[in-house]
Amino acid sequence: MKEFPKILLALMFLCSGVNAFAQKDTLYYNSQWKQTDKQNASYYRQYVRQDGAYLVDDHYKNGTLQMTGAYTWLDTPDEKYRNGDFVYYYPDGLKESEGRYNLGNRAGKWTYYYNSDSSLHYTAEYINDKKNGYAVYYDSATQMIRSQGVWINEKKVGIWTYYFHGTKNIKELVEYKKDPADSYITSFDSIYHTVVAKGPIIKNKQADRWTFYFRNSKNIKSIITFLDGKQTGPAMFYDSNTHNLSIEGLFISGLRFGKWIYYDENGKVKEWRTVGELPLLIEYVKHFDTSYITTSEGELLHQRMSGLWKFYNDKGKLQYTGNYQYGMLEGEFKEFSVGGVVIRREYYSSGKMLKGKCYNEAGNVVLYHPLKEYSLPSFNEKD
């Protein structure tokens, strides 16, 4: 009876030794993970059966480990037989990902790594092989959080937070709707951390009303309507100092259309422009003084004065007319008296005067005298 324990210990040692040094079998696979012979293999698999499972080590052709994990059965394809902890590796041997399978489906927390240095890429929760739960994405260089939020069945839901590169400062808050192509975005300034823009996204494009802010304050810079990613609809722009409305008008497919009104810093109309049919090359412009008296009017062609322009005195009476081409006087220029009589005629070519005459109220020619440059109203072209 005393010999029984010794025999039992010997048998236990023998069994454990056989298990520890069990011979691993080898299978060979091509680049599509279909079984092949050793000569045509891109991968090879070594496995051993233990405790009712197949413990598997997959290798690249050069011997570098590609994956370690456990299978309930070996077959091709064998994804549905994965069960337990798995680790995957890049061809250079760095870790690619790790997590757990439950009967062929990723389950619980999985961790993924960048292929450059195996630094942390992101972590995500899985249910039935789909992202379901909280996920965090990391910057490859700084390893600081790049974005974070919740997945449900492989779709982003709720509010996701995105950060500026290498900082903890929020770049965007994106609230994803039922369709992940639809969302509401709030963007922040990288220096002042204030809101600079907010508005909806529909089908991955800007849509409806967007509000933009001056970057160092909470004051509105502009309110613009979008359709299918293009400015389409009413638009309003505000002065950075007074915060009063400075410009308002209409966009169609990103181009100005119809009547645009420009205001001075006190909110009084100083100019309006009428933009014609598409293509929007020509616009009719009218300027006003603080008393809403017209000071000048004419056409712009490609943002340059073109055709006949009229200039008025402070009483609203016609004072000058001139023809323009490419923003320069071209052809006849006239000056009128208070009574509306022509008292000057000049002729220009590419902005240079060729000849001129002056007249009295009776229409008789008098000694010519140049028009002082400052007497001609200037025109400040808009961008």
C-alpha positions as CSV (number, residue, x, y, z in Angstrom):
1,M,0.0,0.0,0.0
2,K,2.9,2.4,0.6
3,E,4.0,2.0,-3.0
4,F,0.7,3.3,-4.3
5,P,1.4,7.0,-3.8
6,K,4.8,6.6,-5.6
7,I,3.2,4.9,-8.6
8,L,0.5,7.6,-8.7
9,L,3.1,10.4,-8.7
10,A,5.1,8.7,-11.4
11,L,2.0,8.4,-13.6
12,M,1.1,12.1,-13.1
13,F,4.6,13.2,-14.0
14,L,4.6,11.1,-17.1
15,C,1.2,12.5,-18.3
16,S,2.3,16.1,-17.7
17,G,5.5,15.5,-19.5
18,V,3.8,14.0,-22.5
19,N,1.4,17.0,-22.6
20,A,4.2,19.6,-22.3
21,F,6.2,18.2,-25.1
22,A,3.2,17.2,-27.3
23,Q,4.1,17.4,-31.0
24,K,2.4,20.3,-32.8
25,D,0.8,19.5,-36.2
26,T,1.3,22.0,-39.1
27,L,-1.0,23.2,-41.9
28,Y,-0.1,25.5,-44.8
29,Y,-2.3,28.3,-46.3
30,N,-2.1,30.5,-49.3
31,S,-2.7,34.3,-49.3
32,Q,-6.4,33.7,-49.3
33,W,-6.2,31.4,-46.3
34,K,-7.0,28.3,-48.3
35,Q,-5.1,25.2,-47.5
36,T,-2.1,24.5,-49.8
37,D,1.3,22.8,-49.7
38,K,4.4,24.2,-48.1
39,Q,5.9,25.4,-51.4
40,N,2.9,27.7,-52.2
41,A,2.2,28.8,-48.7
42,S,1.9,32.4,-47.5
43,Y,1.1,31.3,-43.9
44,Y,1.5,28.2,-41.8
45,R,-0.3,27.0,-38.8
46,Q,0.9,25.0,-35.8
47,Y,-1.7,23.6,-33.5
48,V,-2.2,21.1,-30.7
49,R,-5.4,19.7,-29.2
50,Q,-5.8,20.4,-25.5
51,D,-8.7,20.3,-23.1
52,G,-11.2,19.9,-25.9
53,A,-9.9,22.9,-27.9
54,Y,-7.3,23.5,-30.6
55,L,-4.5,25.8,-29.5
56,V,-3.3,27.6,-32.6
57,D,-0.3,29.6,-33.6
58,D,-0.4,31.1,-37.1
59,H,2.8,32.3,-38.7
60,Y,3.8,34.4,-41.7
61,K,5.9,32.5,-44.2
62,N,9.1,33.9,-42.7
63,G,8.2,32.5,-39.3
64,T,7.0,35.6,-37.6
65,L,3.9,35.0,-35.4
66,Q,0.7,36.2,-37.1
67,M,-1.9,35.1,-34.5
68,T,-2.4,33.0,-31.3
69,G,-5.8,31.7,-30.2
70,A,-8.0,28.8,-29.6
71,Y,-10.6,27.1,-31.8
72,T,-13.3,24.6,-31.0
73,W,-12.7,23.0,-34.4
74,L,-10.3,23.4,-37.3
75,D,-12.0,23.8,-40.7
76,T,-11.9,26.2,-43.7
77,P,-13.3,28.8,-43.3
78,D,-12.8,28.6,-39.5
79,E,-13.9,32.0,-38.2
80,K,-17.0,30.6,-36.5
81,Y,-14.8,28.2,-34.4
82,R,-12.8,30.9,-32.7
83,N,-13.4,30.9,-29.0
84,G,-11.4,32.5,-26.2
85,D,-8.5,35.0,-26.1
86,F,-6.8,36.0,-29.4
87,V,-3.8,38.1,-30.3
88,Y,-2.9,39.3,-33.8
89,Y,0.4,40.6,-35.1
90,Y,1.7,42.7,-38.0
91,P,4.2,41.1,-40.4
92,D,7.1,42.8,-38.5
93,G,6.1,41.1,-35.3
94,L,4.4,44.1,-33.6
95,K,1.1,43.5,-32.0
96,E,-1.9,44.4,-34.2
97,S,-5.0,43.7,-31.9
98,E,-6.1,41.6,-29.0
99,G,-9.4,40.6,-27.5
100,R,-11.8,37.7,-27.0
101,Y,-14.1,35.7,-29.3
102,N,-17.2,34.0,-28.1
103,L,-18.2,31.2,-30.6
104,G,-16.8,33.1,-33.5
105,N,-17.9,36.6,-32.6
106,R,-15.8,39.3,-31.1
107,A,-17.1,40.0,-27.6
108,G,-16.1,42.5,-24.8
109,K,-13.2,44.9,-25.0
110,W,-10.9,44.7,-28.0
111,T,-7.7,46.7,-28.3
112,Y,-6.1,47.8,-31.6
113,Y,-2.6,49.1,-32.3
114,Y,-0.9,51.2,-34.9
115,N,1.3,49.3,-37.4
116,S,4.2,51.8,-37.2
117,D,5.2,51.1,-33.6
118,S,2.3,49.1,-32.0
119,S,1.2,52.2,-30.0
120,L,-2.4,52.3,-28.9
121,H,-4.8,53.0,-31.8
122,Y,-8.2,52.4,-30.2
123,T,-10.3,50.3,-27.8
124,A,-13.9,49.3,-28.5
125,E,-16.6,47.1,-26.9
126,Y,-18.1,44.4,-29.1
127,I,-21.3,42.3,-28.9
128,N,-21.9,39.7,-31.5
129,D,-18.9,40.8,-33.6
130,K,-20.2,44.4,-33.9
131,K,-19.1,47.6,-32.1
132,N,-21.5,48.1,-29.3
133,G,-20.5,50.4,-26.5
134,Y,-17.9,52.9,-25.6
135,A,-14.8,53.4,-27.8
136,V,-11.7,55.6,-27.5
137,Y,-9.3,56.5,-30.3
138,Y,-5.8,57.7,-29.7
139,D,-3.3,59.8,-31.6
140,S,-0.4,57.8,-33.0
141,A,2.3,60.4,-32.1
142,T,1.2,61.6,-28.7
143,Q,-1.0,58.8,-27.5
144,M,-3.5,61.4,-26.3
145,I,-7.2,60.8,-27.0
146,R,-8.2,61.8,-30.5
147,S,-11.9,61.0,-30.3
148,Q,-14.4,59.1,-28.1
149,G,-18.0,58.1,-28.1
150,V,-20.5,55.2,-28.3
151,W,-21.2,52.7,-31.1
152,I,-24.4,50.7,-31.5
153,N,-24.4,48.0,-34.1
154,E,-21.4,49.5,-35.9
155,K,-23.0,53.0,-36.0
156,K,-21.9,56.1,-34.1
157,V,-24.7,57.4,-31.8
158,G,-25.1,60.2,-29.4
159,I,-22.4,62.9,-28.8
160,W,-18.9,62.1,-29.9
161,T,-16.0,64.3,-28.8
162,Y,-13.1,65.1,-31.1
163,Y,-9.8,66.7,-29.9
164,F,-7.2,68.9,-31.5
165,H,-4.0,67.0,-32.3
166,G,-1.8,66.4,-29.3
167,T,-4.0,68.3,-26.8
168,K,-7.0,67.9,-24.5
169,N,-8.8,70.8,-26.2
170,I,-12.1,69.9,-27.9
171,K,-12.1,70.4,-31.6
172,E,-15.7,69.3,-32.3
173,L,-18.7,67.9,-30.6
174,V,-20.7,65.8,-33.0
175,E,-24.2,64.6,-32.1
176,Y,-25.0,61.6,-34.4
177,K,-28.6,61.0,-35.4
178,K,-30.4,57.8,-36.3
179,D,-28.7,57.9,-39.7
180,P,-25.0,58.3,-39.0
181,A,-24.7,60.5,-42.1
182,D,-26.9,63.0,-40.2
183,S,-25.5,64.9,-37.3
184,Y,-25.3,68.3,-35.5
185,I,-21.8,69.7,-35.2
186,T,-20.3,72.3,-32.8
187,S,-16.8,73.4,-33.7
188,F,-14.3,75.1,-31.4
189,D,-11.3,77.5,-31.9
190,S,-7.9,75.9,-31.3
191,I,-6.6,78.8,-29.3
192,Y,-9.5,80.5,-27.5
193,H,-11.6,77.3,-27.1
194,T,-14.7,79.2,-28.0
195,V,-17.4,78.0,-30.4
196,V,-16.7,79.1,-33.9
197,A,-19.4,77.3,-35.8
198,K,-22.5,75.1,-35.3
199,G,-25.1,73.6,-37.5
200,P,-26.6,70.4,-38.9
201,I,-25.2,67.8,-41.3
202,I,-27.5,65.9,-43.6
203,K,-26.2,63.1,-45.8
204,N,-22.6,64.1,-44.8
205,K,-23.1,67.7,-46.1
206,Q,-23.9,71.0,-44.5
207,A,-27.6,71.7,-44.4
208,D,-30.1,74.2,-43.1
209,R,-29.0,77.1,-40.9
210,W,-25.4,77.4,-39.7
211,T,-24.2,80.0,-37.2
212,F,-20.6,81.2,-37.2
213,Y,-18.9,83.1,-34.4
214,F,-15.9,85.4,-34.1
215,R,-13.1,83.2,-32.8
216,N,-12.3,85.1,-29.7
217,S,-15.8,85.9,-28.5
218,K,-19.4,84.7,-28.3
219,N,-20.5,87.2,-30.9
220,I,-22.1,86.0,-34.1
221,K,-20.0,86.5,-37.2
222,S,-22.6,85.2,-39.8
223,I,-25.7,83.1,-40.2
224,I,-25.8,81.2,-43.5
225,T,-28.3,78.7,-44.9
226,F,-27.0,75.6,-46.7
227,L,-28.5,73.0,-49.0
228,D,-26.6,69.9,-50.0
229,G,-23.3,71.4,-48.8
230,K,-23.7,74.7,-50.7
231,Q,-24.7,78.1,-49.5
232,T,-28.3,78.3,-50.6
233,G,-30.8,80.7,-49.0
234,P,-30.7,83.8,-46.7
235,A,-27.3,84.9,-45.3
236,M,-26.4,87.6,-42.8
237,F,-23.0,88.9,-41.7
238,Y,-22.3,91.0,-38.7
239,D,-19.7,93.7,-37.8
240,S,-16.9,92.5,-35.5
241,N,-16.9,95.8,-33.5
242,T,-20.5,96.9,-33.2
243,H,-22.0,93.4,-33.7
244,N,-24.7,95.1,-35.9
245,L,-25.8,93.6,-39.1
246,S,-23.4,94.6,-41.9
247,I,-24.4,92.6,-44.9
248,E,-27.5,90.5,-45.9
249,G,-28.5,88.8,-49.0
250,L,-29.3,85.5,-50.8
251,F,-27.1,82.6,-52.0
252,I,-28.0,80.1,-54.6
253,S,-25.6,77.2,-55.0
254,G,-22.8,79.1,-53.3
255,L,-23.2,82.3,-55.4
256,R,-24.7,85.6,-54.5
257,F,-28.1,86.3,-56.2
258,G,-30.7,89.0,-56.1
259,K,-30.5,92.1,-53.8
260,W,-27.6,92.4,-51.3
261,I,-27.7,95.2,-48.7
262,Y,-24.6,96.6,-47.0
263,Y,-24.9,98.6,-43.7
264,D,-22.5,101.0,-42.0
265,E,-21.3,100.5,-38.4
266,N,-24.4,102.2,-37.1
267,G,-26.7,99.9,-39.0
268,K,-27.7,102.3,-41.7
269,V,-27.8,101.3,-45.4
270,K,-24.7,102.4,-47.2
271,E,-24.9,100.2,-50.4
272,W,-27.0,97.7,-52.1
273,R,-26.2,95.4,-55.0
274,T,-28.5,93.5,-57.4
275,V,-26.9,90.4,-58.8
276,G,-28.4,89.1,-62.1
277,E,-29.0,85.7,-63.6
278,L,-26.5,82.9,-63.5
279,P,-23.7,82.9,-64.2
280,L,-23.3,85.6,-61.6
281,L,-20.8,87.9,-63.3
282,I,-22.7,91.2,-63.4
283,E,-24.2,93.0,-60.4
284,Y,-25.8,96.4,-60.1
285,V,-24.5,98.5,-57.2
286,K,-25.9,101.5,-55.5
287,H,-24.2,103.5,-52.7
288,F,-25.8,105.7,-50.0
289,D,-24.7,108.2,-47.5
290,T,-25.7,108.2,-43.9
291,S,-29.0,110.0,-44.8
292,Y,-29.8,107.3,-47.3
293,I,-29.1,109.6,-50.2
294,T,-27.7,107.9,-53.3
295,T,-24.1,108.8,-53.9
296,S,-23.2,106.5,-56.8
297,E,-24.6,103.7,-58.9
298,G,-23.5,101.4,-61.7
299,E,-22.6,97.9,-62.7
300,L,-19.8,95.6,-61.6
301,L,-18.4,93.0,-64.0
302,H,-16.2,90.5,-62.3
303,Q,-16.0,92.9,-59.3
304,R,-14.8,95.8,-61.5
305,M,-16.7,98.9,-62.5
306,S,-18.2,98.5,-65.9
307,G,-20.4,100.5,-68.3
308,L,-22.1,103.8,-67.3
309,W,-21.6,104.9,-63.7
310,K,-23.4,107.9,-62.1
311,F,-22.2,109.9,-59.2
312,Y,-24.3,112.3,-57.1
313,N,-23.7,115.3,-54.8
314,D,-24.8,115.5,-51.2
315,K,-28.2,116.7,-52.3
316,G,-28.8,113.7,-54.5
317,K,-28.3,115.6,-57.7
318,L,-26.4,114.1,-60.6
319,Q,-22.8,115.4,-60.6
320,Y,-20.7,113.1,-62.8
321,T,-21.2,110.3,-65.3
322,G,-18.5,108.1,-66.7
323,N,-18.1,105.0,-68.8
324,Y,-15.9,102.3,-67.3
325,Q,-14.2,99.1,-68.6
326,Y,-12.2,96.7,-66.4
327,G,-12.5,99.3,-63.6
328,M,-10.9,102.2,-65.6
329,L,-12.5,105.1,-67.3
330,E,-13.1,104.4,-71.0
331,G,-14.8,106.8,-73.3
332,E,-16.8,109.9,-72.2
333,F,-16.8,111.4,-68.8
334,K,-19.1,114.3,-67.9
335,E,-19.6,116.8,-65.1
336,F,-22.9,118.5,-64.4
337,S,-23.7,121.8,-62.7
338,V,-26.2,122.1,-59.9
339,G,-28.8,123.0,-62.5
340,G,-28.1,119.8,-64.5
341,V,-26.1,121.4,-67.3
342,V,-23.0,119.7,-68.7
343,I,-20.0,121.8,-67.7
344,R,-17.2,119.3,-68.6
345,R,-16.6,116.6,-71.2
346,E,-13.5,114.4,-71.1
347,Y,-12.5,111.4,-73.1
348,Y,-10.4,108.5,-71.7
349,S,-8.7,105.4,-72.9
350,S,-7.6,102.7,-70.3
351,G,-8.0,105.3,-67.5
352,K,-5.9,108.0,-69.2
353,M,-7.4,111.3,-70.4
354,L,-7.0,112.0,-74.1
355,K,-8.8,115.4,-74.4
356,G,-11.3,117.5,-72.5
357,K,-13.4,120.7,-72.7
358,C,-15.2,122.9,-70.1
359,Y,-18.4,124.8,-70.5
360,N,-20.4,127.5,-68.8
361,E,-24.0,127.3,-67.8
362,A,-25.0,128.7,-71.2
363,G,-23.2,125.9,-73.0
364,N,-20.3,127.9,-74.3
365,V,-16.7,126.6,-74.2
366,V,-14.5,128.2,-71.6
367,L,-10.9,127.8,-70.5
368,Y,-10.3,124.2,-69.6
369,H,-9.2,123.4,-66.1
370,P,-8.5,119.9,-64.7
371,L,-10.9,118.3,-62.4
372,K,-9.3,117.9,-59.0
373,E,-8.7,114.2,-58.2
374,Y,-10.3,114.4,-54.8
375,S,-13.5,115.9,-56.3
376,L,-14.3,112.6,-58.0
377,P,-16.1,110.1,-55.6
378,S,-14.0,107.0,-55.1
379,F,-15.3,103.5,-55.3
380,N,-14.1,100.9,-52.9
381,E,-14.6,97.5,-54.6
382,K,-15.9,94.7,-52.5
383,D,-14.1,91.3,-52.2
